[in-house]
Amino acid sequence: MSSNKPEKIHDMVNLLKQGATLTELACPACATPLFKLKNGQLYCAQCEKRVIVVKEGETPAELTSATTISNLEATLLSKIEEIEKRIKKEKDVEQLQKLSDTLNTLLENLEKTRKTKKR
């Protein structure tokens, strides 16, 4: 993204097309409305940065940890989808076994991640 205003508007439209939603929150640095990305993160299109909101009584370390867990969950889900697509196309039995083992490991890790997230 560039600093050119029409391009910034174009970038914001692209964020909406990608499933982001406009929030009532404003960027603390530039006062531009923030977008909530599909992964739940807040993003400022003007500053081209992720924005973290620290609630009263919450430490930045706690919030960073929660964000990391959410990012990990999103990554695992993405990888599970990739493996599922490969399994659909695969004909070789040995390769299917490897993909199934990988899928099982990813699902176990997703379950652990979700249990950690609930704590």
C-alpha distances in whole Angstrom, upper triangle without the diagonal:
4,7,9,10,11,7,7,10,9,7,10,12,11,11,15,16,15,18,16,18,18,20,22,21,19,16,19,17,16,17,15,16,15,15,17,16,19,20,20,18,16,13,11,8,8,9,7,11,14,16,20,23,26,29,32,34,32,31,27,29,30,27,25,28,27,24,24,27,25,22,25,27,24,24,27,27,25,27,30,29,28,32,33,32,33,36,37,36,39,42,43,45,44,41,41,43,40,37,39,40,36,36,38,37,33,35,37,34,33,36,36,32,33,36,35,32,35,37
4,6,8,9,7,7,10,10,9,12,14,14,14,17,18,18,21,19,21,20,22,23,22,19,17,19,17,15,17,15,17,17,17,20,19,22,23,24,21,19,15,13,10,8,9,9,12,16,18,22,24,28,31,34,36,33,32,29,31,32,29,27,30,30,26,27,30,28,26,29,30,27,27,31,31,28,31,34,32,32,35,37,35,37,40,40,40,42,46,47,49,48,44,44,46,43,41,43,43,40,39,42,40,37,39,41,38,36,39,39,36,37,40,38,35,38,40
4,6,9,7,7,10,11,10,12,15,15,16,19,20,21,22,20,21,20,21,22,21,18,16,18,15,12,15,13,16,16,17,21,21,24,25,25,22,19,16,12,10,7,9,9,13,16,18,22,24,27,30,33,35,33,32,29,31,33,29,28,31,31,27,29,32,30,27,31,32,29,30,34,33,31,34,37,35,35,38,40,38,40,43,44,43,45,49,50,52,51,47,48,49,47,44,46,46,43,42,45,43,40,41,43,40,38,41,41,38,38,41,39,37,39,41
4,6,5,6,9,10,10,12,14,15,16,19,20,21,23,21,22,20,22,23,22,20,18,20,17,15,17,14,17,18,19,22,22,25,27,27,24,21,18,15,12,10,12,13,16,19,21,25,27,30,33,35,38,36,35,32,34,36,32,31,34,34,30,32,34,32,30,33,34,31,32,36,35,33,35,38,36,36,40,41,39,41,44,44,44,46,50,51,53,53,49,49,51,48,46,48,48,45,44,47,45,42,43,45,42,41,44,44,40,41,44,42,39,42,43
4,5,5,6,9,10,11,13,14,15,17,19,20,22,20,20,18,20,21,20,17,16,19,17,13,15,12,14,16,17,20,21,24,26,26,23,20,17,14,11,9,12,13,16,19,20,24,25,29,31,34,37,35,35,32,34,35,32,31,34,33,30,32,34,32,30,34,34,31,32,36,35,33,36,38,37,37,40,41,40,42,45,45,45,47,51,52,54,54,50,50,52,49,46,48,49,45,44,47,46,42,43,45,43,40,43,44,40,40,43,42,39,41,43
4,5,5,6,9,10,11,12,14,16,17,18,20,19,19,18,20,22,22,19,19,22,20,17,17,14,16,17,17,21,21,24,26,26,24,22,18,16,12,11,15,15,18,21,22,26,28,31,33,36,39,37,37,34,36,37,34,33,36,35,31,33,35,32,31,34,35,31,32,36,35,32,35,38,36,36,39,40,38,40,43,43,43,46,49,51,53,53,49,49,51,49,45,47,48,45,44,46,46,42,43,45,43,40,43,44,40,40,44,42,39,42,44
4,5,5,6,9,10,10,12,14,15,16,19,17,19,17,20,22,21,19,18,21,19,17,18,14,16,17,16,19,19,22,24,24,22,20,16,14,10,10,13,12,16,19,21,24,26,30,32,35,38,36,35,32,34,35,32,31,33,32,29,30,33,30,28,31,32,28,29,33,32,29,32,35,33,32,36,37,35,37,40,40,40,42,46,48,50,49,45,45,47,45,42,44,45,41,41,43,42,39,40,43,40,38,41,41,38,38,41,40,37,40,42
4,5,5,6,9,10,10,13,14,15,17,15,16,14,17,18,18,16,15,18,16,13,14,11,12,13,13,16,16,19,21,21,19,16,13,10,7,6,10,10,13,16,17,21,23,26,29,32,34,32,32,29,31,32,28,27,30,29,26,28,30,27,25,29,30,26,27,31,30,28,31,33,32,32,35,36,35,37,40,40,40,42,46,48,49,49,45,45,47,44,41,43,44,40,39,42,41,37,38,41,38,36,39,39,35,35,39,37,34,37,39
4,5,5,6,9,10,11,12,14,16,14,14,13,16,17,17,16,16,19,18,15,15,11,12,13,13,16,16,19,21,21,20,17,14,12,9,9,13,12,16,17,19,22,24,27,29,32,35,33,33,31,33,33,30,29,32,30,27,29,31,28,27,30,30,27,28,32,30,29,32,34,32,32,36,36,35,37,40,40,40,43,46,48,50,50,46,46,48,45,42,44,45,41,40,43,42,38,39,41,39,36,39,40,36,36,39,38,35,37,39
4,5,5,6,9,10,10,12,15,14,15,14,17,20,20,19,18,22,21,18,18,14,14,15,14,17,16,18,21,21,20,18,15,14,10,11,14,13,16,18,20,24,25,29,31,35,37,35,35,32,34,34,31,30,32,31,27,29,31,28,26,29,29,26,27,30,29,27,30,32,30,30,34,34,32,35,38,37,37,40,43,45,47,47,43,43,45,43,40,42,43,39,38,41,40,36,37,40,38,35,38,39,36,35,39,38,35,37,40
4,5,5,6,9,10,10,13,11,13,13,16,18,18,17,16,19,18,16,17,13,13,13,11,14,13,16,18,18,17,15,12,11,7,9,12,10,13,15,17,20,22,26,28,32,34,32,32,29,30,31,27,26,29,27,24,25,27,24,22,26,26,23,24,27,26,24,27,29,27,27,31,32,30,32,35,35,35,38,41,43,45,45,41,41,42,40,37,39,40,36,35,38,37,33,34,37,34,32,35,36,32,32,36,34,32,34,36
4,5,5,6,9,10,11,9,10,9,12,15,15,14,14,18,17,15,14,11,10,10,8,11,11,14,16,16,15,13,10,9,6,9,12,11,13,14,15,19,20,24,26,29,32,30,30,27,29,29,26,25,28,26,23,25,26,23,22,25,25,22,24,27,26,24,27,29,27,28,32,32,31,33,36,36,36,39,43,44,46,46,42,41,43,41,38,39,40,37,35,38,37,33,34,36,34,31,34,35,31,31,34,33,30,32,35
4,5,5,6,9,10,9,10,10,14,16,17,17,17,21,21,18,18,14,13,13,11,13,13,15,18,18,17,16,13,13,10,12,15,14,16,17,19,22,23,27,29,32,35,32,33,30,32,32,28,28,30,28,25,27,28,25,24,27,26,23,25,28,26,24,27,29,27,27,31,31,30,32,35,34,35,38,41,43,45,45,41,41,43,41,38,39,40,37,35,38,37,34,34,37,35,32,35,36,32,32,35,35,32,34,36
4,5,5,6,9,9,11,12,15,19,19,19,18,22,22,20,20,16,15,14,11,13,12,13,16,17,16,15,13,13,10,13,16,13,16,16,18,21,23,27,29,33,35,32,33,30,31,31,27,27,29,27,23,25,26,23,21,24,24,21,22,25,23,21,24,26,24,24,28,28,26,29,32,31,32,34,38,40,42,42,38,37,39,37,34,36,37,34,32,35,34,31,32,34,32,30,32,34,30,30,34,33,30,32,35
4,5,5,7,5,8,9,12,16,16,16,16,19,20,18,18,14,12,11,8,9,8,10,12,13,12,12,10,10,8,12,14,12,13,13,15,18,20,23,25,29,31,29,29,26,28,27,24,23,25,23,20,22,23,20,18,21,21,18,19,22,21,19,22,24,22,23,27,27,26,28,31,31,32,34,38,40,41,41,37,36,38,36,33,34,35,32,30,33,32,29,29,32,29,27,30,31,27,27,30,30,26,29,31
4,5,5,5,6,8,11,15,16,16,17,21,21,20,19,15,13,11,8,9,9,10,13,14,14,13,12,13,11,14,17,15,16,16,17,20,21,24,26,29,32,29,30,28,30,29,25,25,27,25,22,24,24,21,20,23,22,19,21,24,22,20,24,25,23,24,28,27,27,29,32,31,32,35,39,41,42,42,39,37,39,38,34,35,37,33,31,34,34,30,30,33,31,28,30,32,28,27,31,30,27,29,32
4,5,7,9,11,15,18,19,20,21,24,25,23,22,18,16,15,12,12,11,11,15,16,16,16,15,16,14,17,19,17,18,18,20,22,24,28,29,33,35,32,33,31,32,31,28,27,29,26,23,25,26,22,21,24,23,19,21,23,21,19,23,24,21,22,26,25,24,27,29,29,29,32,36,38,40,40,36,35,38,36,32,34,35,32,30,33,33,29,29,32,31,28,30,32,29,28,32,32,29,31,33
4,6,9,12,15,19,19,20,20,24,24,23,22,19,17,15,11,11,8,8,11,13,14,14,13,15,13,17,18,16,17,16,18,20,22,26,27,31,33,30,31,28,29,28,25,24,26,23,20,22,22,19,17,20,19,16,17,20,17,16,19,20,18,19,23,22,21,24,27,26,27,30,33,35,37,37,33,32,34,33,29,30,32,29,27,29,29,26,26,29,27,24,27,29,25,25,29,28,25,28,31
4,6,10,13,16,17,19,19,23,24,23,22,18,16,14,10,9,7,6,10,11,12,13,13,15,14,18,19,17,17,16,18,19,21,24,25,29,31,28,29,27,28,27,23,23,24,22,19,21,21,17,17,20,18,15,17,19,17,16,20,20,18,20,23,23,22,25,27,27,28,31,34,36,37,38,34,33,35,33,30,31,32,29,27,29,29,25,25,28,26,23,25,27,24,23,27,27,23,25,28
4,7,9,13,14,15,16,19,20,19,18,15,12,10,6,5,4,6,9,9,10,9,9,11,11,15,16,14,14,13,14,16,17,21,22,26,28,25,26,24,25,24,21,21,22,20,17,19,20,16,16,19,18,15,18,20,18,17,21,22,20,22,25,25,25,28,30,30,31,34,37,39,40,40,37,35,37,35,32,33,34,30,28,30,30,26,26,29,27,24,26,27,24,23,26,26,22,24,27
4,6,10,11,13,15,18,20,19,17,14,10,9,5,5,7,8,11,10,11,9,10,12,12,15,17,16,16,14,14,16,16,20,21,24,27,25,26,24,26,25,21,22,23,21,18,21,21,18,18,21,20,18,20,23,21,20,24,25,23,25,29,28,28,31,33,33,34,37,40,42,43,43,40,38,40,38,35,35,36,33,31,33,33,29,29,31,29,26,27,29,25,24,27,27,23,25,27
4,7,8,10,12,15,17,16,13,11,7,6,5,6,9,11,14,12,12,10,10,10,11,13,15,15,15,14,13,15,15,19,20,23,26,24,26,24,26,25,21,22,25,22,20,23,23,20,20,24,23,21,23,26,24,24,27,28,27,29,32,32,32,35,37,36,38,40,44,46,47,47,43,42,43,42,38,39,40,37,34,36,36,32,32,34,32,29,30,31,28,27,30,29,25,27,29
4,5,8,10,14,16,15,12,10,7,6,6,7,10,13,14,11,11,9,10,11,12,14,16,16,15,14,12,13,13,16,16,20,23,21,23,21,24,23,19,21,23,20,18,22,23,19,20,24,23,21,24,26,25,25,29,30,29,31,34,33,34,37,38,38,40,42,46,48,48,48,45,43,45,43,40,40,41,37,35,37,36,32,32,34,32,28,30,31,27,26,28,27,24,25,27
4,7,10,13,15,14,11,10,7,7,9,10,14,16,18,15,14,11,12,12,14,16,17,18,17,16,14,15,13,16,16,19,22,21,23,22,25,24,20,22,25,22,20,24,25,22,23,27,26,24,27,30,28,29,32,33,32,34,37,37,37,40,42,42,44,46,50,51,52,52,48,47,48,46,43,43,44,41,39,40,39,36,35,37,34,31,33,33,30,28,31,29,26,27,28
4,7,9,12,12,9,9,6,6,8,10,13,16,17,14,12,9,10,10,13,14,14,16,14,13,10,11,10,13,13,16,19,18,20,19,22,21,18,19,22,20,18,22,23,21,21,25,25,23,26,29,28,28,31,33,32,34,37,37,37,40,42,42,44,46,50,51,52,51,48,47,48,46,43,43,43,40,38,39,38,35,35,36,33,31,32,32,28,27,30,28,24,26,27
4,6,9,8,5,5,4,5,9,11,15,18,19,16,14,10,10,8,11,11,12,13,13,12,10,12,11,14,15,18,21,20,21,19,22,22,19,20,23,22,20,23,25,22,23,26,27,25,27,30,30,29,33,34,34,35,38,39,39,41,43,44,45,47,51,52,53,52,49,48,49,47,44,45,45,41,40,41,40,36,37,38,35,33,34,34,30,30,32,30,27,28,29
4,5,6,5,5,6,6,10,12,14,18,18,16,13,9,8,6,9,9,8,11,10,10,7,10,10,13,15,18,21,19,19,17,20,21,18,18,22,21,18,21,23,21,21,25,26,24,26,29,29,29,32,34,33,34,37,38,38,40,43,43,45,46,50,51,52,51,48,47,48,46,43,44,44,40,39,41,39,35,36,37,34,32,34,33,30,29,32,30,26,28,29
4,6,6,8,10,10,13,15,18,21,21,18,15,12,11,10,13,11,10,13,11,11,9,10,10,12,14,16,19,18,18,16,19,20,17,18,22,21,19,22,24,23,23,26,27,26,28,31,31,31,34,36,36,37,40,41,41,43,45,46,47,49,53,54,54,53,50,50,50,48,45,46,46,42,41,42,40,37,38,39,35,33,35,34,31,31,33,30,27,29,29
4,6,8,11,11,14,17,19,22,22,20,17,13,12,9,12,10,8,11,10,12,10,12,13,15,17,19,22,21,20,18,21,22,19,19,23,23,21,23,26,24,24,27,29,27,29,32,32,32,34,37,36,37,40,41,42,43,46,47,48,49,53,54,55,54,50,50,51,48,45,47,46,43,42,43,41,38,39,40,37,35,37,36,32,33,35,32,29,32,32
4,6,9,10,14,17,19,22,23,21,18,14,12,9,10,8,7,11,11,13,12,14,15,18,20,22,25,24,23,21,24,25,22,22,26,25,23,25,28,26,25,29,30,28,30,33,33,32,35,38,37,38,41,42,42,44,46,47,48,50,53,54,55,55,51,51,52,49,46,48,48,44,43,45,43,40,40,42,38,36,39,38,34,34,37,34,31,34,34
4,6,9,12,15,18,21,22,20,17,13,12,9,11,9,10,13,13,14,12,14,14,17,19,21,24,23,23,21,25,25,22,23,26,25,23,26,28,26,26,29,30,28,30,33,33,32,36,38,37,38,41,42,42,44,46,47,48,50,54,55,56,55,52,51,52,50,47,48,48,44,43,45,43,40,40,42,38,36,38,38,34,34,36,34,31,32,33
4,6,9,13,15,19,20,18,16,12,10,7,8,7,9,11,12,13,12,15,15,18,20,23,26,24,25,22,25,26,22,23,26,25,22,25,27,25,24,28,28,26,28,32,31,30,33,35,34,35,39,39,39,41,44,44,45,47,51,52,53,53,49,48,50,47,44,45,46,42,41,43,41,38,38,40,37,35,37,37,33,33,35,33,30,32,33
4,7,10,13,16,18,15,14,10,9,7,8,9,11,12,12,12,11,14,14,17,18,21,25,23,24,22,25,25,21,22,25,23,21,24,25,23,23,26,26,24,27,30,29,28,31,33,32,33,37,37,37,39,42,42,43,45,49,50,51,51,47,47,48,46,43,43,44,41,39,41,40,36,36,38,35,32,34,35,31,30,33,31,28,30,31
4,7,9,13,14,12,10,6,6,5,7,9,10,11,10,9,8,11,11,15,16,20,23,21,21,19,22,22,18,19,21,20,17,20,22,19,19,23,23,21,23,26,25,25,28,30,29,30,33,34,34,36,38,39,40,42,46,47,48,48,44,43,44,42,39,40,40,37,35,37,36,32,33,34,31,29,31,31,27,27,29,28,24,26,28
4,6,10,11,9,8,6,5,6,8,11,12,11,11,9,9,12,13,16,18,21,24,22,23,20,23,22,18,19,21,19,16,19,20,17,17,20,20,18,20,23,22,21,25,26,25,27,30,30,30,33,35,35,36,39,42,44,45,44,41,40,41,39,36,37,37,34,32,34,33,29,30,32,29,26,28,29,25,24,28,26,23,25,27
4,7,8,6,6,5,6,9,11,14,14,13,12,10,10,11,12,15,17,20,23,20,21,19,21,20,16,17,19,16,13,16,17,14,14,18,17,15,18,20,19,19,22,23,23,24,27,28,28,31,32,33,34,36,40,42,42,42,39,37,38,36,33,34,34,31,29,31,30,26,26,28,26,23,25,25,22,21,24,23,19,21,23
4,5,5,5,6,7,10,11,15,15,13,12,10,11,12,14,17,19,23,25,22,22,20,21,20,17,17,18,16,13,15,16,12,12,15,15,12,14,17,16,15,19,20,19,21,24,24,24,27,29,29,31,33,37,38,39,38,35,34,35,33,30,31,31,28,26,28,27,23,24,26,23,20,23,24,20,20,23,22,19,21,24
4,5,7,9,11,14,15,18,19,16,15,13,14,15,17,20,21,25,26,23,24,22,23,21,18,18,19,16,13,15,15,11,11,14,13,10,12,15,13,13,16,17,16,18,21,21,21,24,26,26,28,30,34,35,36,36,32,31,32,30,27,28,28,25,23,25,25,21,21,23,21,18,20,22,18,17,21,21,18,20,22
4,6,9,11,14,16,19,19,16,15,12,13,13,15,18,19,23,24,21,21,19,19,18,15,14,15,12,10,11,11,8,7,10,9,7,10,12,11,11,15,16,15,17,20,20,21,24,25,26,28,30,33,34,35,34,31,30,31,29,26,26,26,23,21,23,22,18,19,21,18,15,18,18,15,14,18,17,14,17,19
4,7,9,13,15,18,18,16,14,11,11,11,12,14,16,19,21,18,19,17,18,16,13,13,14,11,9,12,12,8,9,12,11,10,13,15,14,15,18,19,19,21,24,24,25,27,29,29,31,33,37,38,38,38,35,33,34,32,29,29,29,26,24,26,25,21,21,23,20,17,19,20,16,15,18,17,14,16,18
4,6,10,12,15,15,13,10,7,7,8,10,13,15,18,20,17,17,15,16,15,11,11,13,11,8,11,12,9,9,13,13,11,14,17,16,16,19,21,21,22,25,26,27,29,31,32,33,35,39,39,40,39,36,35,36,33,30,31,31,28,26,28,26,23,23,24,22,19,21,21,17,17,20,19,15,18,20
4,7,10,12,12,11,9,6,5,7,8,12,14,18,20,17,17,15,17,17,13,13,16,14,11,14,15,13,13,16,17,15,17,20,20,20,23,24,24,26,28,29,30,32,34,35,36,38,42,43,43,43,39,38,39,37,34,35,35,31,30,31,30,26,27,28,25,23,25,25,21,21,23,22,19,21,22
4,6,9,9,7,6,4,5,9,11,14,17,20,23,20,20,17,19,19,15,15,18,16,13,16,18,15,14,18,19,16,18,22,21,20,23,26,25,26,29,30,30,32,34,35,36,38,42,43,44,43,40,39,40,38,35,36,36,32,31,33,31,28,29,30,27,25,27,27,24,24,26,25,22,24,26
4,5,5,6,5,6,7,10,12,16,18,22,24,22,22,19,21,22,18,18,21,20,17,19,21,19,18,22,22,20,22,25,25,24,27,29,28,29,32,33,33,35,38,38,39,41,45,46,47,46,43,42,43,41,38,39,39,36,35,37,35,31,32,34,31,29,31,31,27,27,30,28,25,28,29
4,6,5,7,9,10,14,16,20,22,25,28,26,25,22,24,25,21,21,24,23,19,21,24,21,19,23,24,21,22,26,25,24,27,29,28,29,32,33,32,34,37,37,38,40,44,45,46,46,42,42,43,41,38,39,40,36,35,37,36,32,33,35,32,30,33,33,29,29,32,31,28,30,32
4,5,8,11,12,15,17,20,23,26,29,27,26,23,26,27,23,22,26,25,22,24,26,24,22,26,27,25,26,29,29,27,30,33,32,32,36,37,36,38,41,41,42,44,47,49,50,49,46,45,47,44,41,43,43,39,39,41,39,36,37,39,35,33,36,36,32,32,35,33,30,33,34
4,5,9,10,13,16,19,22,24,27,24,24,20,23,24,21,20,23,23,20,21,24,22,21,24,26,24,25,28,28,27,29,32,31,32,35,36,36,38,40,41,42,43,47,48,49,48,45,45,46,43,40,42,42,38,38,40,38,34,36,37,34,32,35,34,31,31,34,32,29,32,33
4,7,10,13,16,19,22,25,27,25,24,20,22,24,20,19,22,21,18,19,22,20,18,22,23,21,21,25,25,23,26,29,28,28,31,33,32,34,37,37,38,40,43,44,46,45,41,41,42,39,37,38,39,35,34,36,35,31,33,34,31,29,32,32,28,29,32,30,27,30,31
4,6,10,13,16,19,22,24,21,20,17,18,20,16,15,18,18,15,16,19,17,16,19,21,19,20,23,24,22,25,27,27,27,31,32,32,34,36,37,38,39,43,44,45,44,40,40,41,38,36,37,37,33,33,35,33,29,31,32,29,27,30,29,25,26,29,27,24,27,28
4,7,10,13,16,20,21,18,17,14,16,17,13,12,15,14,11,13,16,14,13,16,18,16,17,21,21,20,23,25,25,26,29,30,30,32,35,36,37,38,42,43,43,42,39,38,39,36,34,35,35,31,30,32,30,27,28,29,26,24,26,26,22,23,25,23,20,23,24
4,7,10,13,16,18,15,15,12,14,15,12,11,15,14,11,14,16,15,14,18,19,18,20,23,23,23,25,28,28,29,31,33,33,35,37,38,39,41,45,45,46,45,42,41,42,39,37,37,37,34,33,34,32,29,30,30,27,25,27,27,23,23,25,23,20,23,23
4,6,10,13,15,12,11,9,11,11,8,8,12,11,9,12,14,13,14,17,18,17,19,22,23,23,25,27,28,29,32,33,34,35,37,39,40,41,45,46,46,45,42,41,41,39,36,37,36,33,32,33,31,28,28,29,26,24,25,24,21,21,23,20,17,20,20
4,6,10,12,10,10,9,12,12,8,10,13,12,11,14,16,15,16,19,20,20,22,24,25,25,28,29,30,32,34,35,36,38,40,41,43,44,48,48,48,47,44,43,44,41,39,39,38,35,34,35,33,30,30,30,27,25,27,26,22,22,23,21,18,19,20
4,7,8,6,7,6,10,9,7,10,12,12,12,15,16,16,17,20,21,21,23,26,26,27,30,31,32,34,36,37,38,40,41,43,45,46,49,50,50,48,46,45,45,42,40,40,39,36,35,35,33,31,31,31,27,26,27,25,22,22,23,20,17,19,18
4,6,5,8,9,12,11,9,12,14,13,14,17,18,17,19,22,22,23,25,27,27,29,31,32,33,35,37,38,40,42,43,44,46,47,51,51,51,50,47,46,46,44,42,41,40,38,36,36,35,32,32,31,29,27,27,26,23,22,23,20,17,18,18
4,5,8,11,13,12,11,15,16,16,17,20,21,21,23,25,25,26,29,30,31,32,35,36,37,39,41,41,43,45,46,47,50,51,54,55,54,53,51,49,49,47,45,44,43,41,39,39,37,35,34,34,31,29,30,28,25,24,25,22,20,20,19
4,7,10,12,10,11,14,15,15,17,19,20,20,23,25,25,26,29,30,31,33,35,35,37,39,40,41,43,45,46,47,50,51,54,54,53,52,50,49,48,46,44,43,42,40,39,38,36,34,33,32,30,28,28,26,24,23,23,20,18,18,17
4,7,8,7,7,10,12,11,13,16,16,17,19,21,22,23,25,26,27,29,31,32,34,35,37,38,40,42,42,44,46,47,51,51,50,49,46,45,45,42,40,40,39,36,35,35,33,30,30,29,27,25,25,24,21,20,20,18,16,16,15
4,5,5,6,9,10,11,13,14,16,17,19,20,22,23,25,26,28,29,31,32,34,35,37,38,40,41,42,44,46,47,50,50,50,48,46,45,44,42,40,40,38,36,35,35,32,30,30,29,26,25,26,24,21,21,21,18,16,18,16
4,5,5,6,9,10,10,12,14,15,16,18,20,21,22,24,26,27,28,30,32,33,34,36,38,39,40,42,44,45,48,48,48,46,44,43,42,40,38,38,37,34,33,33,31,28,29,28,25,24,25,23,20,21,21,18,16,18,17
4,5,5,6,9,10,10,12,14,15,16,18,20,21,22,24,26,27,28,30,31,33,35,36,37,39,41,43,43,46,46,46,44,41,41,40,37,36,36,34,31,31,31,28,26,27,26,23,22,23,20,18,19,19,15,15,17,15
4,6,5,6,9,10,11,12,14,15,17,19,20,21,23,25,26,27,29,31,32,33,35,36,37,39,41,42,45,45,44,43,41,40,39,37,35,35,33,30,30,29,27,25,25,24,21,20,21,18,16,16,16,13,11,13,12
4,5,5,6,9,10,11,12,14,15,17,18,20,21,23,24,26,27,29,30,32,33,35,36,38,40,41,44,44,44,42,40,39,38,36,34,34,33,30,29,29,27,24,25,24,21,20,21,19,16,16,17,14,12,14,13
4,5,5,6,9,10,10,12,14,15,16,18,20,21,22,24,26,27,28,30,32,33,34,36,38,39,42,42,42,40,38,37,36,34,32,32,31,28,27,28,25,23,24,23,20,19,20,18,15,16,17,14,12,15,15
4,5,5,6,9,10,11,12,14,15,16,18,20,21,22,25,26,27,29,31,32,33,35,37,37,40,40,40,38,36,35,34,32,30,30,28,26,25,25,22,20,21,20,17,16,17,15,12,13,14,10,9,12,12
4,5,5,6,9,10,11,12,14,15,17,18,20,21,23,25,26,27,29,31,31,33,35,36,39,40,39,38,35,34,34,31,29,29,28,25,24,24,22,19,20,19,16,15,16,14,11,11,12,9,7,10,10
4,5,5,6,9,10,11,12,14,15,17,18,20,21,23,24,26,27,29,30,32,34,35,38,38,38,37,34,33,33,31,28,29,28,25,24,24,22,19,20,20,17,15,17,16,12,13,15,12,10,13,14
4,5,5,6,9,10,10,12,14,15,16,18,20,21,22,24,26,27,28,30,32,33,36,36,36,34,31,31,30,28,26,26,25,22,21,22,19,17,18,18,14,13,15,14,10,12,14,11,10,14,14
4,5,5,6,9,10,10,12,14,15,16,18,20,21,22,25,26,27,29,31,31,35,35,34,33,30,29,29,26,24,24,23,20,19,19,17,14,15,15,11,10,12,10,7,8,10,8,7,10,11
4,5,5,6,9,10,11,12,14,15,17,19,20,21,23,25,26,27,29,30,34,34,34,33,30,29,29,27,24,24,24,21,19,20,18,15,15,16,13,11,13,12,8,9,12,10,8,11,13
4,5,5,6,9,10,11,12,14,15,17,18,20,21,23,24,26,28,29,32,33,32,31,28,28,28,25,23,23,23,19,18,20,18,14,15,16,13,11,14,14,10,11,14,13,11,15,16
4,5,5,6,9,10,11,12,14,15,16,18,20,21,22,24,26,27,30,30,30,28,26,25,25,22,20,20,19,16,15,16,14,11,12,13,9,8,11,11,8,10,13,11,10,14,16
4,5,5,6,9,10,11,12,14,15,16,19,20,21,23,25,26,29,29,29,28,25,24,24,22,19,19,19,16,14,15,13,10,10,12,9,6,9,10,6,7,11,10,9,12,15
4,5,5,6,9,10,11,12,14,15,17,19,20,21,23,24,28,29,29,28,25,24,24,22,19,20,20,17,15,17,15,12,12,14,12,9,12,13,10,11,14,14,12,15,18
4,5,5,6,9,10,11,12,14,16,17,18,20,22,22,26,26,27,25,22,22,22,20,17,18,18,14,13,15,14,10,12,14,11,9,13,14,11,13,16,15,14,18,20
4,5,5,6,9,10,10,12,14,15,16,18,20,21,24,24,24,23,20,19,19,17,14,15,14,11,10,11,10,6,8,10,8,6,10,11,9,11,14,14,14,17,19
4,5,5,6,9,10,10,13,14,15,17,19,20,23,24,24,24,21,19,20,18,15,15,16,13,10,12,12,8,9,12,10,8,11,13,11,11,15,16,15,17,20
4,5,5,6,9,10,11,13,14,16,17,19,22,23,24,23,20,19,20,18,15,16,16,13,11,14,14,10,11,14,13,11,14,16,14,15,18,19,18,20,23
4,5,5,6,9,10,11,12,14,16,16,20,20,21,20,16,16,17,14,11,13,13,10,9,12,11,8,10,13,11,10,14,16,14,16,19,19,19,22,24
4,5,5,6,9,10,10,12,15,15,19,19,19,19,16,14,15,13,10,10,12,9,6,9,10,7,7,11,11,9,12,15,14,15,18,19,19,21,24
4,5,5,6,9,10,11,13,14,18,19,20,20,17,15,17,15,12,12,14,12,9,12,13,10,11,15,14,12,15,18,17,17,20,22,21,23,26
4,5,5,6,9,10,11,12,16,17,18,18,14,13,15,14,10,12,14,11,10,13,14,11,13,16,16,14,18,20,19,20,23,24,23,26,28
4,5,5,6,9,10,10,14,14,15,15,11,10,12,10,7,8,10,8,6,10,11,9,11,14,14,14,17,19,18,20,22,24,24,26,28
4,5,5,6,9,10,13,15,15,16,13,10,13,12,8,9,12,10,8,11,13,11,12,15,16,15,17,20,20,20,23,24,24,26,29
4,5,5,7,9,12,14,16,16,13,12,14,14,10,12,15,13,11,15,16,14,15,19,19,18,20,23,22,23,26,27,27,29,32
4,5,5,6,10,11,13,13,10,9,12,11,8,10,13,11,11,14,16,14,16,19,19,19,22,24,24,24,27,29,28,31,33
4,5,5,8,10,10,11,9,6,9,10,7,8,11,11,9,12,15,14,15,18,19,19,21,23,24,24,27,28,29,30,33
4,6,8,11,12,14,12,9,13,13,10,11,15,14,13,16,18,17,17,21,22,21,23,26,26,26,29,31,30,32,35
4,7,10,12,13,11,10,13,14,11,13,16,16,15,18,20,19,20,23,24,23,26,28,28,29,32,33,33,35,38
4,6,8,10,7,6,10,11,9,11,14,14,14,17,19,18,19,22,23,23,26,28,28,29,32,33,33,35,38
4,6,9,8,7,11,12,11,13,16,16,16,19,21,21,22,25,26,26,28,31,31,32,35,36,37,38,41
4,6,5,6,9,10,11,12,14,15,16,18,20,21,22,24,26,26,28,30,31,32,34,36,37,39,41
4,5,5,6,9,10,10,12,14,15,16,18,20,21,22,24,25,27,29,30,31,33,35,36,37,40
4,5,5,6,9,10,11,13,14,15,17,19,20,21,23,24,26,27,29,30,32,33,35,37,38
4,5,5,6,8,10,11,12,14,15,16,18,20,21,22,24,26,27,28,30,31,33,35,37
4,5,5,6,9,10,10,12,14,15,16,18,20,21,22,24,25,26,28,30,31,33,35
4,5,5,6,9,10,10,12,14,15,16,18,20,21,23,24,26,27,29,30,32,34
4,5,5,6,9,10,11,12,14,15,17,18,20,21,22,24,26,27,28,31,32
4,5,5,6,9,10,10,12,14,15,16,18,20,21,22,24,26,26,29,31
4,5,5,6,9,10,10,12,14,15,16,18,20,21,23,24,25,27,29
4,5,5,6,9,10,11,12,14,15,17,18,20,21,23,24,26,28
4,5,5,6,9,10,11,12,14,15,16,18,20,21,22,25,26
4,5,5,6,9,10,10,12,14,15,16,18,20,21,23,25
4,5,5,6,9,10,11,12,14,15,17,18,20,21,23
4,5,5,6,9,10,11,12,14,15,17,18,20,22
4,5,5,6,9,10,10,12,14,15,16,18,20
4,5,5,6,9,10,11,12,14,15,17,19
4,5,5,6,9,10,11,12,14,16,17
4,5,5,6,9,10,10,12,14,16
4,5,5,6,9,10,10,12,15
4,5,5,6,9,10,11,13
4,5,5,6,9,10,11
4,5,5,6,9,10
4,5,5,6,9
4,5,5,7
4,6,6
4,6
4
